[in-house]
Amino acid sequence: SMYCWGNLISYLPKYLKYWSPEGGSGAPNAQLVLPFILVAQMTGMPLGPILEGYLGPQLTALIGGVMMGTGVFFASYAKSLGQFVLSFSLLFGLGVGIVYQMPFLTGGRWFPTKKGTVQGAIISGMGASAFLFNMLATKLINPTGIDAVGGTFPEVVTSRWPALLRTLGICYTTLALCGAMLQANPPSLGKKYPVIEYLRGRRSAPPSPPKCKVSPPVPASAAASRSVISDVLSPRFLIMWLMIINSAVSGLMITGSYKTFGTKQPQLNSDAFLSLVGSLASIGGNAAGRFFWGSLSDSVGFKRPFMALTAIQCVTMLSYRHLAATRPTFLLATVLMLFCMGGNFAMFPAQTFRLFGANGAKVYSFLFTGFGTAALLGPILSSMLLSKGGFGLAYTVLGLLSLLSFLLCNFI
């Protein structure tokens, strides 16, 4: 539900919008909350496969799920943006990172020849989650549908912020724990985990974890002959990392700012409409895009779908300011951007497993830093471009970055 932030940021109390509780001017510093979540997620992602080797997917997912829910719950007590980031971004993001690859690992073991489809279906849940929780959050904090004035909601709305976060935290924890309990390997894998065996009294001390039996798409001898470090330092990894940054930056920027942008446009300023945009973009864009592009890459490979994705993204980004002239076209443009963003998150993990075989999970933990870098780059680059040429310049540059990613695809 990190992708609810584009909706949630509009309801922030004034004391959480800037680093100084007294406030500030210009774009709110709280735009960095989502990038910081992704940075924390990419920090926690290498821990997931390591912990899974000792604890198994179920217990590892339980740990990550508790961190996610408590991070959101404790953020309700924050009195400054710094405190809020520590809980909502750091603790929540680390939990997401730890749990993120557990469904990938277990799903890939059940369906080793359909990794793109499986991973697209799994992570489409992130888009579906934002669809549900966008609507729930708006209903809880703004039940009467009061519209923002000058991009800011009145105190009668923002005063419900702490209660909203506590409710969401409880929901996240409950659902994450239910999902964690469903994580299981196929019986044929026969994999045992040292800590679990030790706790059961079958061993006197936990030894080093055995290597995970992943079904690699390359010969086992070739996969075994490569180290994770050599894969991460390879030219192919670097090109994919640059492709992620250039392709993901525009979608992540739209995800975090579509509602802030919309509240400042007279023809778009309706809390009910903008919340609906976020919900539809989450389910019809983010969630559907992850499943669609993941399945397509399984059928025809990575290159052609990715080039189609970046072409759609480039054209939509270049036209976004003009498409915002009416509500239907703004809705369409936002859904398309999240449809492409979801595809980025679905196709790259599947392609990583195809290219790097048994090292895929660990290599993707490092490759995911591209998404974190893109998330941090987006607000910084957008702020600089907005000050120099407004939304027209910002959207043009971000669209051209998608074109650059299109061109880089020819080199992997």
C-alpha positions as CSV (number, residue, x, y, z in Angstrom):
1,S,0.0,0.0,0.0
2,M,3.0,2.3,-0.4
3,Y,1.3,3.5,-3.6
4,C,-1.4,5.1,-1.6
5,W,1.0,7.9,-0.8
6,G,-0.1,10.0,-3.8
7,N,-3.5,10.1,-2.2
8,L,-2.5,10.3,1.5
9,I,-0.1,13.2,1.0
10,S,-3.0,15.5,0.3
11,Y,-4.4,15.0,3.8
12,L,-1.1,15.6,5.7
13,P,-1.4,18.0,8.6
14,K,0.7,21.2,8.2
15,Y,3.3,20.1,10.8
16,L,4.2,17.1,8.7
17,K,4.6,18.7,5.3
18,Y,8.0,20.3,5.8
19,W,11.1,19.4,7.8
20,S,10.4,22.3,10.0
21,P,7.1,21.8,12.0
22,E,6.5,25.5,11.5
23,G,6.1,25.0,7.8
24,G,7.8,26.1,4.6
25,S,7.3,27.2,1.1
26,G,7.3,25.5,-2.3
27,A,6.8,21.8,-3.0
28,P,6.3,20.0,0.3
29,N,9.3,18.0,1.6
30,A,6.8,15.2,2.3
31,Q,7.1,14.3,-1.4
32,L,10.2,12.4,-0.3
33,V,8.3,10.0,1.9
34,L,7.6,7.5,-1.0
35,P,11.2,7.7,-2.3
36,F,12.5,7.0,1.2
37,I,10.1,4.0,1.5
38,L,11.6,2.6,-1.7
39,V,15.2,3.3,-0.5
40,A,14.4,1.4,2.8
41,Q,12.8,-1.3,0.7
42,M,15.9,-1.8,-1.4
43,T,18.0,-1.8,1.8
44,G,15.8,-4.6,3.2
45,M,15.6,-6.7,0.1
46,P,19.0,-8.4,0.4
47,L,18.0,-9.4,3.9
48,G,14.9,-11.3,2.7
49,P,16.7,-14.2,0.9
50,I,19.3,-14.4,3.6
51,L,16.8,-14.7,6.4
52,E,14.7,-17.1,4.3
53,G,17.8,-19.4,4.1
54,Y,17.6,-19.8,7.9
55,L,14.0,-19.2,8.8
56,G,12.0,-20.3,5.8
57,P,9.6,-18.1,3.8
58,Q,6.8,-18.2,6.3
59,L,8.6,-16.9,9.4
60,T,10.6,-14.3,7.3
61,A,7.3,-13.0,5.9
62,L,5.9,-12.8,9.4
63,I,8.8,-10.6,10.5
64,G,8.5,-8.3,7.5
65,G,4.7,-8.1,7.9
66,V,4.9,-7.0,11.5
67,M,7.5,-4.3,10.7
68,M,5.2,-3.0,7.9
69,G,2.1,-2.7,10.0
70,T,3.8,-1.3,13.1
71,G,5.7,1.3,11.0
72,V,2.4,2.8,9.8
73,F,0.8,2.5,13.2
74,F,3.6,4.3,15.1
75,A,3.8,7.0,12.4
76,S,0.5,8.2,13.7
77,Y,2.3,9.6,16.8
78,A,4.9,11.6,14.8
79,K,5.1,15.3,15.6
80,S,7.5,16.2,12.8
81,L,8.3,15.0,9.3
82,G,11.6,13.6,10.5
83,Q,9.8,11.4,13.1
84,F,7.2,10.4,10.5
85,V,9.9,9.3,7.9
86,L,11.7,7.2,10.5
87,S,8.5,5.2,11.1
88,F,6.4,5.4,7.9
89,S,9.4,5.3,5.5
90,L,12.2,3.4,7.3
91,L,10.4,0.8,9.4
92,F,7.6,0.2,6.9
93,G,10.0,0.2,4.0
94,L,12.4,-2.3,5.6
95,G,9.5,-4.6,6.3
96,V,8.4,-4.4,2.7
97,G,11.9,-5.2,1.5
98,I,12.2,-8.2,3.8
99,V,8.9,-9.7,2.8
100,Y,9.0,-8.6,-0.9
101,Q,10.7,-11.7,-2.4
102,M,9.1,-14.4,-0.3
103,P,6.1,-14.8,-2.7
104,F,8.6,-14.6,-5.7
105,L,10.7,-17.4,-4.2
106,T,7.8,-19.7,-3.3
107,G,5.8,-18.9,-6.4
108,G,8.8,-19.6,-8.6
109,R,9.4,-22.9,-6.9
110,W,5.8,-24.0,-7.6
111,F,5.8,-22.7,-11.2
112,P,9.5,-22.6,-12.4
113,T,8.7,-22.1,-16.1
114,K,6.2,-19.3,-15.6
115,K,8.2,-16.8,-13.5
116,G,7.0,-13.7,-15.4
117,T,3.3,-14.6,-15.1
118,V,3.7,-15.7,-11.5
119,Q,5.6,-12.6,-10.4
120,G,3.2,-10.3,-12.3
121,A,0.2,-11.9,-10.6
122,I,1.9,-11.7,-7.2
123,I,3.0,-8.1,-7.3
124,S,-0.3,-7.0,-9.0
125,G,-1.5,-7.3,-5.4
126,M,0.4,-4.1,-4.6
127,G,-1.7,-2.3,-7.1
128,A,-4.9,-3.9,-6.0
129,S,-4.0,-3.0,-2.4
130,A,-3.7,0.7,-3.3
131,F,-7.1,0.5,-5.1
132,L,-8.8,-0.7,-1.9
133,F,-6.9,1.4,0.6
134,N,-7.1,4.6,-1.4
135,M,-10.9,4.4,-1.1
136,L,-10.8,3.3,2.5
137,A,-8.4,6.1,3.5
138,T,-10.5,8.8,1.8
139,K,-13.7,7.5,3.4
140,L,-12.1,7.5,6.9
141,I,-10.4,10.9,6.8
142,N,-12.9,12.8,4.5
143,P,-16.2,11.1,4.8
144,T,-18.2,14.1,3.7
145,G,-16.1,14.8,0.5
146,I,-14.8,18.3,1.4
147,D,-12.6,19.6,-1.4
148,A,-9.2,21.2,-0.9
149,V,-8.8,25.0,-1.1
150,G,-5.6,26.0,-2.7
151,G,-4.3,22.5,-2.5
152,T,-4.9,22.2,1.2
153,F,-7.7,20.5,3.2
154,P,-9.2,22.2,6.2
155,E,-8.4,21.1,9.8
156,V,-11.7,19.2,10.1
157,V,-10.1,16.7,7.6
158,T,-6.5,16.7,8.7
159,S,-7.4,16.3,12.4
160,R,-8.4,12.7,11.5
161,W,-4.9,11.8,10.3
162,P,-3.6,10.0,13.4
163,A,-6.8,7.8,13.6
164,L,-6.4,7.0,9.9
165,L,-2.9,5.8,10.3
166,R,-3.7,3.6,13.3
167,T,-6.6,2.0,11.4
168,L,-4.4,1.4,8.3
169,G,-1.6,0.0,10.5
170,I,-3.9,-2.6,12.1
171,C,-5.3,-3.5,8.7
172,Y,-1.9,-3.9,7.1
173,T,-0.6,-6.0,10.0
174,T,-3.6,-8.3,9.9
175,L,-3.5,-8.9,6.2
176,A,0.3,-9.2,6.0
177,L,0.2,-11.9,8.7
178,C,-2.5,-13.8,6.9
179,G,-0.5,-13.7,3.7
180,A,2.7,-14.8,5.5
181,M,0.9,-17.9,6.8
182,L,0.2,-19.0,3.2
183,Q,3.9,-18.9,2.2
184,A,5.0,-22.5,1.6
185,N,7.3,-24.5,-0.6
186,P,6.2,-27.4,-2.8
187,P,6.6,-30.7,-0.9
188,S,8.9,-32.0,-3.6
189,L,11.5,-29.4,-2.8
190,G,12.3,-31.1,0.5
191,K,14.0,-28.0,1.8
192,K,14.8,-27.7,5.5
193,Y,15.7,-24.6,7.4
194,P,18.4,-24.6,10.2
195,V,16.6,-22.4,12.7
196,I,13.3,-24.1,12.2
197,E,14.9,-27.5,12.7
198,Y,16.8,-26.3,15.7
199,L,13.6,-25.0,17.3
200,R,12.0,-28.3,16.7
201,G,14.8,-29.9,18.7
202,R,16.2,-31.9,15.7
203,R,19.6,-30.2,15.9
204,S,21.7,-28.9,18.7
205,A,22.8,-25.8,17.0
206,P,21.9,-24.0,13.7
207,P,24.5,-24.6,11.0
208,S,25.0,-22.5,7.9
209,P,21.9,-22.5,5.7
210,P,21.8,-24.8,2.7
211,K,21.7,-23.2,-0.7
212,C,18.2,-22.7,-2.1
213,K,17.1,-25.1,-4.8
214,V,15.8,-22.7,-7.4
215,S,15.0,-24.1,-10.8
216,P,17.3,-22.0,-13.0
217,P,16.6,-21.2,-16.6
218,V,20.3,-21.8,-17.4
219,P,22.3,-25.0,-16.9
220,A,23.1,-25.5,-13.2
221,S,26.8,-25.8,-13.8
222,A,26.8,-22.4,-15.5
223,A,24.8,-20.7,-12.7
224,A,27.0,-22.3,-10.1
225,S,30.2,-21.1,-11.8
226,R,29.2,-17.4,-11.4
227,S,29.3,-15.4,-8.2
228,V,26.7,-12.8,-7.3
229,I,29.4,-10.1,-7.3
230,S,30.5,-10.9,-10.9
231,D,26.9,-10.7,-12.0
232,V,26.3,-7.4,-10.3
233,L,29.5,-6.0,-11.9
234,S,28.6,-7.2,-15.4
235,P,27.8,-4.7,-18.2
236,R,24.4,-6.4,-18.6
237,F,23.5,-5.6,-15.0
238,L,24.6,-1.9,-15.4
239,I,22.5,-1.5,-18.6
240,M,19.4,-3.0,-16.9
241,W,20.0,-0.7,-13.9
242,L,20.1,2.4,-16.1
243,M,17.0,1.2,-18.0
244,I,15.1,1.0,-14.7
245,I,16.1,4.5,-13.6
246,N,15.2,6.1,-16.9
247,S,12.0,4.1,-17.3
248,A,10.7,4.2,-13.7
249,V,11.3,7.8,-12.8
250,S,8.3,9.2,-14.6
251,G,5.8,6.6,-13.3
252,L,7.0,7.0,-9.8
253,M,6.8,10.7,-10.0
254,I,3.2,10.6,-11.2
255,T,2.3,8.1,-8.5
256,G,3.4,10.4,-5.8
257,S,2.2,13.7,-7.2
258,Y,-0.9,13.2,-9.3
259,K,-3.3,14.4,-6.6
260,T,-1.1,17.3,-5.5
261,F,-1.1,18.4,-9.2
262,G,-4.8,17.8,-9.5
263,T,-5.9,19.8,-6.5
264,K,-4.2,22.9,-8.1
265,Q,-6.1,22.5,-11.4
266,P,-9.6,24.1,-11.2
267,Q,-11.0,21.6,-13.7
268,L,-9.7,18.6,-11.6
269,N,-10.0,19.8,-8.0
270,S,-12.5,17.3,-6.5
271,D,-11.4,15.1,-3.7
272,A,-13.9,12.4,-4.7
273,F,-12.7,12.5,-8.3
274,L,-9.0,12.5,-7.5
275,S,-9.3,9.7,-5.0
276,L,-11.2,7.7,-7.7
277,V,-8.4,8.4,-10.2
278,G,-5.9,7.0,-7.7
279,S,-8.0,3.9,-7.1
280,L,-8.7,3.2,-10.8
281,A,-5.0,3.9,-11.7
282,S,-4.0,1.4,-9.0
283,I,-6.2,-1.5,-10.1
284,G,-6.6,-0.8,-13.8
285,G,-3.1,0.6,-14.2
286,N,-0.6,-0.6,-11.6
287,A,-2.1,-4.0,-10.8
288,A,-3.3,-4.8,-14.3
289,G,0.0,-3.7,-15.8
290,R,2.1,-6.0,-13.6
291,F,0.1,-9.0,-14.6
292,F,-0.2,-8.0,-18.3
293,W,3.4,-7.1,-18.9
294,G,4.7,-10.0,-16.8
295,S,2.6,-12.5,-18.8
296,L,3.5,-10.9,-22.1
297,S,7.2,-11.2,-21.4
298,D,6.8,-14.9,-20.6
299,S,5.2,-15.3,-24.1
300,V,7.3,-13.2,-26.4
301,G,10.4,-12.4,-24.3
302,F,11.5,-9.2,-22.6
303,K,12.7,-6.9,-25.4
304,R,9.6,-6.2,-27.5
305,P,7.2,-5.8,-24.6
306,F,9.6,-3.4,-22.8
307,M,10.1,-1.3,-26.0
308,A,6.4,-1.1,-26.4
309,L,6.0,-0.1,-22.7
310,T,8.6,2.7,-22.9
311,A,7.1,4.0,-26.1
312,I,3.6,4.3,-24.5
313,Q,5.2,5.9,-21.5
314,C,7.1,8.4,-23.5
315,V,4.1,9.6,-25.5
316,T,1.8,9.7,-22.5
317,M,4.4,11.7,-20.4
318,L,5.0,14.2,-23.2
319,S,1.2,14.7,-23.5
320,Y,0.4,14.6,-19.8
321,R,0.0,18.4,-19.3
322,H,-2.4,18.7,-22.2
323,L,-4.3,15.5,-21.2
324,A,-5.0,17.1,-17.8
325,A,-7.3,19.7,-19.5
326,T,-10.3,17.4,-18.9
327,R,-11.2,14.8,-16.3
328,P,-11.6,11.8,-18.6
329,T,-8.3,12.4,-20.4
330,F,-6.4,13.1,-17.1
331,L,-7.8,9.8,-15.7
332,L,-6.7,7.9,-18.9
333,A,-3.2,9.4,-18.8
334,T,-2.7,8.6,-15.1
335,V,-4.0,5.0,-15.6
336,L,-1.6,4.6,-18.5
337,M,1.4,5.9,-16.6
338,L,0.7,3.4,-13.7
339,F,0.0,0.6,-16.2
340,C,3.5,1.1,-17.5
341,M,5.0,1.6,-14.1
342,G,3.5,-1.7,-13.0
343,G,5.1,-3.3,-16.0
344,N,8.5,-2.1,-15.0
345,F,8.1,-3.8,-11.6
346,A,6.9,-7.1,-13.2
347,M,9.3,-7.5,-16.1
348,F,12.6,-6.7,-14.5
349,P,12.5,-9.4,-11.8
350,A,11.5,-12.1,-14.3
351,Q,14.2,-11.0,-16.7
352,T,16.7,-11.0,-13.9
353,F,15.9,-14.7,-13.1
354,R,16.2,-15.6,-16.8
355,L,19.6,-13.9,-17.2
356,F,21.2,-14.7,-13.9
357,G,19.7,-18.1,-13.0
358,A,20.2,-19.3,-9.5
359,N,21.6,-16.0,-8.5
360,G,18.5,-14.2,-9.6
361,A,16.9,-13.4,-6.2
362,K,20.2,-11.9,-4.8
363,V,21.0,-10.1,-8.1
364,Y,17.6,-8.5,-8.2
365,S,18.1,-7.2,-4.6
366,F,20.9,-5.1,-6.0
367,L,19.1,-4.3,-9.3
368,F,16.1,-2.9,-7.3
369,T,18.3,0.0,-6.2
370,G,17.5,1.4,-9.6
371,F,13.9,1.9,-8.5
372,G,15.1,3.5,-5.3
373,T,17.4,5.8,-7.2
374,A,14.6,6.7,-9.7
375,A,12.2,7.4,-6.7
376,L,14.8,9.8,-5.2
377,L,15.7,11.4,-8.5
378,G,12.0,12.1,-9.5
379,P,11.2,14.8,-6.9
380,I,14.6,16.4,-7.1
381,L,14.6,16.5,-10.9
382,S,11.0,17.6,-11.0
383,S,11.5,20.4,-8.5
384,M,14.5,21.7,-10.5
385,L,12.6,21.5,-13.8
386,L,9.4,23.1,-12.5
387,S,11.4,26.1,-11.2
388,K,13.0,26.6,-14.7
389,G,10.1,25.8,-17.1
390,G,7.0,24.6,-15.3
391,F,5.1,21.4,-15.9
392,G,5.7,21.5,-19.6
393,L,9.5,21.2,-19.2
394,A,9.3,18.7,-16.4
395,Y,7.0,16.3,-18.3
396,T,9.1,16.7,-21.5
397,V,12.3,15.7,-19.9
398,L,10.8,12.8,-18.0
399,G,9.2,11.6,-21.3
400,L,12.6,11.7,-23.0
401,L,14.2,9.6,-20.3
402,S,11.7,6.9,-21.2
403,L,12.9,7.2,-24.8
404,L,16.5,6.7,-23.5
405,S,15.5,3.5,-21.8
406,F,13.8,2.4,-25.0
407,L,17.2,2.8,-26.8
408,L,19.2,1.0,-24.0
409,C,17.0,-2.1,-24.4
410,N,18.9,-2.8,-27.6
411,F,22.1,-3.5,-25.7
412,I,21.0,-6.4,-23.4
